[in-house]
Amino acid sequence: YILYLFFIFNVYFIFMFIFYYYIFMFILIFGPSMILHSLSNSAVSTPSGSPAVITVQNGQSIQSIAETFDPTNPQSIVQQIENQTGSATIYPGEKIVIKK
């Protein structure tokens, strides 16, 4: 009976060690990039009235960025971005300043 309990404890311990090891490795590898990505284009983190500097990411368009900052009237933000960049095209990595 004692050997049986010892065996069950070891199986449980090994399972928990593997489980927490993979969770730790996931957080260690992907955690910093997930945090930095969530902070890089945060429209909420800038105080009202101060300009927000964003870096254009793959797949973003002027319209999608404008809707993030002003869902009710994105056209004013679209115009602001077009005036700043000089065209209706934006590229990944380009920095844009948006005044609210």
C-alpha positions, 0 to 999 in steps of 0.5 A: 500500500505504501509503495502504491501511494509513493507511486501515485505521488511520483506520477502526480509530482512529475505531471505537475512539474511538466505542466508548470514547466511548460507554463513557465516557458510559455510566459518566458518566451511569449510574455514580453512580446505580448506585453510590449505589443499590447502597449505599443499601440494603446490609444487609451494610455495617452492622456486626453489632449496629448498626441499619440505616437503609434507605429504602423503594424502589418495589416493596419490601414489608415481607416482601422487606425482612425476607427481605433482613435475615434469610432464615431468620426474616423474621417477627421483622423483619416484626414489628419494622417493623410496630411501628415504622411502626404499620401493615402498609403501607410507602411509598416514601421512608419510612425504617425502622430495623432492629435486627439 
